[in-house]
């Protein structure tokens, strides 16, 4: 229930008011429907992902739930959401009781959604609006923000606030203790997902710092082995909490520790996930998926506008020159028409594409990408490294 958005809660509230009035005057034995049936109904509708859960669709959402409930009564089967094989109508809704219940509900269905005005508890809410001529409701779509747009804005803000001031390993351990303290509080949904993503960022940086620290300070194989296990566990946990693209940090760690087959396996898994992910470009998304899911779950299904790297953390050697030449490497792109990649990121975008093509052995394509990087506004100060990469290419 805590993962439901505001419109879903309102719909559930309408369903509870409806069943309350529907059962009014009936004895306990005659009450065939209860609030748990309403909760089960909305859970199944949310999972079916057939509607955009925004305030404008409140009545439409109620109507979808009502029709699903009517269908269940007709079939005599109400599947428990958590144990679908468990029929919640099995004991009461059968025989004459089932037929009478269906007749009552179908009578309301024939009246349409306006039957809610005949429900005492619900009509009171509506009549204040209908009978007050001075009361107005804005229906101008230009001034209304959908729940989808609000989510896109929120996810965009989270993806852009993703870098902690660099420090030593001890400082990041303190960050983790702060997270441990914060999760004990009942935080609003937007703070929960911000904390979730920042936790992923802390774990990622902490893993790389631990790896570097042990390499340069510990000569004991056992200590190195334990540190690698801990670092790998933190990166896997970060990938479960953060964006789809955070899996790439796991691949880089495998590559850094010479586990090339494992790195390729993670990259293949990431490619499959990226195909089904929702991309956030600026303050909009290229698709809407996961309707009805919590933001905490949705955040694990998107690709952010930027992939941020701490410039002072050594990830893989192939990125070291760019990290030394710029404060941040921000974006990975395959193709762009100049619409999605900001000017400030175009040189580094072409540069990273060229690096990928060079590693894949496509040197002509890499040369083209490096030349394109040189042709962009030099806002990331990587021209010297780009020219060095061009001279190092084995092409004529």
C-alpha positions, 0 to 999 in steps of 0.5 A: 500500500505504501508504494501506491501513488496519490491517485491510486490511494484516492481510487482505493478510497472511493472503492471503500466508500462504495462498498460501505454504502453498498453493504449499508443495511445488510446483516453480517451474513449478507455482506458478501463484499468487504474492503479487502476485496476492494484492495485486491481489485485495485492491486490487480488493476495496478498490475495490469497497467491499463491506465495512467494513474493521474488525477484526471483519470480518477473516475476512469480508474474507479470504473475499471476496478468496478468492471473487474469486480463485476467480472469476478462476481459473474465468474465466482472467482476473486483471486487473492493478489498474493496467492492467486490460486486462493479464491476469496469468493469460495465460501460466500459468493456462490449459488443464489447469493452470487446471482443476487450480488451480480444482479445488484452490481450489474444494475449499477453498471447499467447506470454508468459511473453516475451511480456514484451520485446515489452513494450517500458517502460519495455524493456528499463529496461531489455535491459540494462541487456541483452545487457551488457555482463559485467553485471551479475546477481547472480542466485546461490540460496546459496547466495540469501536470500528469503523474508521468511528468511529475515522475520524469521531473523527479527522476531527472533531478535525482539522476543529476544529483549523483556525485558526492565530494570525493574523500577517503574511504573513512568518509564514505563509511560515515556516509553509509552510517548516515544512510543506515540512520535515515532508513529508520525514519518514515520518509516521503516517497521522493526522499526514499528514492533519492536516498536509494540512488545516493546509497547506490552512488556511495556503495559504488565509490566506496567499492572502488576506493576500497579496491584501490586502497588495498592494491596500494597498501596491502601485499597480503593475498588474503586481504586482497581477496577479502577486499575484492569480495566486499567491493564486488558485493557493494557494486552488485548491491548498488546495481540493484538499488540504482539505474539500469546503467549502474550494471556497467560499474560491475562490468568495469570492475570485472574488467579491472580485475582481469575477469574479462568473460565475467565483464562480457557476461554483465555487458550482455545482460545490461544490453538486454535490460537497456532494450526494455528500459525507459530513457530519461532525456532532460525532463521527459521520457521516451516511453512510459513503462511500469505503470502502477509500480512504485518509484523505488521499483521504477528507478531500477528500470530507467537509463539516466541522462548522464553516466557520472564518473568520479574524476579522481577515482580510477575505474579502468585504464582506458578512461584515465586520460579523459578523467585527468583532462576533465572533471567529469565524463558524463554521457554515453551515446550511440547516435544523436541528431543534436537534439538529445545531447547538450553542447557541453557533452558532445565532445566527450560523447564522441570521444567515449564512442570512439573509445568503444569502437577502438576497443572493438577493433573498428578503427575507421569508425573510431577515427571518425568519432575522434575527429567528430570530437575535435569538431565540437566546442572544446568545453571538456578540454580533451583535445590533446588526448583526442589527438593522441588517440588519433595518432595511436590508431593503427590506421593509414 
